[in-house]
Amino acid sequence: MSEYQYYEFLAIDRPLDDREQAEVRSLSTRARITATSFVNEYHWGNFKGDPHQLMERFYDAHLYVANWGTHHVMFRLPGDLLDPDVVEEYCVGDGASAWVTGEYIVLDFTSEDHAGEFDFDYDPESLLSGIVGVRAELAAGDLRPLYLAWLAAYGTWERDEDVFDREADADPEPPVPPGLGTLSAAQRAFADFLRLDGDLLAIAAEASPPLAETADGRDDLAAWVADPPTIEKDRFLARVMLGEGVRVRMELRRRHRGDAAPAVPGPARRTVADLLDAAARRRAERERRVSRQRAAEEADRERAHALTRERRLDRLAEEGDGAWSRVDALIATRKPADYDAAVTLLTDLRALAERENLDDVFDARLDALRRAHIRKPSLMERFDRAGL
């Protein structure tokens, strides 16, 4: 299996100018490059650029996948919209990390699964578009993506027991954000990309309060927008006209979210061991339920099959010697399909004989039938396969 690597970058807040595009183009002559995106695939060789440096200088989102099991995504946000000290609480090893560069903070999330198949069951080009919405959610103050990344990082322990030391069992979870039980579409795609186990997420969500209702209706937003002083709104409008519309929108959403959300005390923090052990118990119980359900369904199918078979044998009993006449007629055609039908009918006649304790009678008639058609090898082969 040949190797495959996929790189994608997005410039969301500000498009690249011609000089910046030329600089990026020098790193890859085959990439599809526009003012807002960079996409390239490699079936051999490697990308000459450094994704971390490209994120620091040009781009706001980056996604990388390789067919040996690596999933990697990064987001760059303005530092005044996401507190680095808050982010630090959700960082863990190589799975979830962050660094500050100038006025930005860059978030870096990785999932590895080297035991997987070397094939994709998805289109890499569709991944980032489904995930990138979490960047705006983070900028608006929604910390669920950070918690999902932290949880997915420790969830790797369930696939690779050497990824963390046992001392990490006692690590406490970071603050649990509300709404883990009702993820957005982008958050669900993000969790799937990081291979976050569904049972582990369900256990974590038990301590997550419901997401507070926010006033997002047109009238409610209009009333909220009317509150800030005119001079402040004028500054926002000027920034929009200067090309900072995306940044202004994120700032306003963050402010509105903070004003609308009531203060809710956080739940008691659990340890990594608490979460992983509870997820293992939940998974085992779910698998037992599925096993019991499958066993019950199989028993129902067997009962239905037995009932159908008994009814079929009842009809054969009523038919009497007529059934044997049908066997003779089917064999007489010398057609393979009729041979198969004759064998099926004989199998039912044998079951009827066993039910009515007439095995000797059936054996005698079958023996006579075999002697009469001993020169039909195709038929004899079918008889032998059926145990007749």
C-alpha positions, 0 to 999 in steps of 0.5 A, a space after each residue: 500500500 502506497 503512502 498518502 498524505 493530505 494537507 489543507 490550510 484556510 485563511 478565514 479572517 484575512 485573505 493572503 495577498 499576492 506576495 504571501 501567495 507567492 511565498 506559499 507557492 514556493 513551498 509546493 508547485 503542485 498545490 491548489 492555492 488561492 487567497 483563502 486556501 491551500 490544498 495538496 496531496 502527496 502519494 510520495 515525498 513530503 511537504 517542504 513547508 512547516 505547518 506550524 510556521 504557516 499557521 503562525 504567519 498566514 492561516 487560521 485553520 489546518 488539517 492533515 491526515 495520513 493513511 498510516 493513522 495520523 489525524 491532525 488539526 490546528 486553529 489560530 485565534 486572536 489571543 484576546 478572544 481565547 485566554 491562553 491560561 484557560 486553554 492550558 487547563 485542557 492541554 495534554 501531551 501531544 494530543 492537545 497543545 497550544 502556543 502563543 505567537 504574537 497576538 494569536 494563540 494556536 491550538 494543536 490537536 492530534 489523534 494517532 491510530 497506527 493499528 488501523 487500516 491504510 485506507 480511508 473510508 471518507 473523503 479527506 477534502 470534506 473533513 475541514 469544512 465540517 470541523 472548522 466551525 469549532 473555531 468560531 465557537 471557541 472564539 465565542 466562548 464555547 469551551 466544549 471543543 477544548 474539553 472534547 480534545 482533552 477527553 480524546 487525548 486520554 481516550 487514546 489510552 484505550 487503544 494504546 496502553 503505553 501512551 500515558 504513564 499510570 500516574 496519569 490515572 490521578 490527573 483531574 479533568 479540566 472544567 466541564 463545559 455545559 452542553 456536552 450532551 448536545 454537541 453542535 454538528 461541527 463539534 460532533 465532526 471534531 470529536 469523530 476526527 479525534 476518534 473520541 469514543 462514544 461511551 467515554 463522551 457519554 460518561 463525561 456528559 453526565 457531569 455537563 449541565 444543559 446548555 443555557 438558552 441564549 437569546 438569538 432571535 432577531 428582536 433579542 439581538 436587536 435589543 442587545 445591540 442597542 445597549 452599547 454606546 454609539 461610539 463603541 458601535 461606530 468603532 466596530 463598524 469602522 473595523 468591518 469596513 476595514 476588512 475585519 468583519 469576521 473578527 468583529 463578528 467573533 468578538 460580538 458573539 463572545 460578548 453576547 454569549 457572556 452577557 446571556 449565559 447565567 453563571 452556573 457552578 461547575 460540577 466536581 472534577 473527576 479523575 482520568 481513571 474515573 472517566 475511563 473506568 466508567 466508560 469501560 463499564 458502560 461499554 461492557 454493559 452496552 455490549 451485554 445488552 446488544 448480545 442479549 438482544 441478538 440472542 433473543 432475536 435469534 431465538 425468535 427466528 428459530 421459533 418462527 423457523 420451527 413453526 413454519 417447518 412444522 406447518 410444512 410437515 403437517 401439509 406433507 403428512 396430509 399429502 401422503 404418497 403424493 409427496 413421493 410422486 412429486 419427488 419422482 416427477 421432479 427427478 424425471 425432468 433431469 433438470 438441476 433445479 428440479 433435482 435440488 427441489 427433489 432433495 429439499 422435498 426428501 429432506 422434509 419427508 425424512 423430518 416427517 418420518 422422524 417426527 412420526 417414528 417411521 424412519 424404517 419406512 423412509 429409509 426403505 423408500 429412499 434406498 429404493 429411490 437411490 437404486 433406481 437412479 444410481 446412474 444419475 451421478 449429479 443426483 447422487 451427489 446431491 443426495 450425498 451432500 444432503 445426507 440422504 
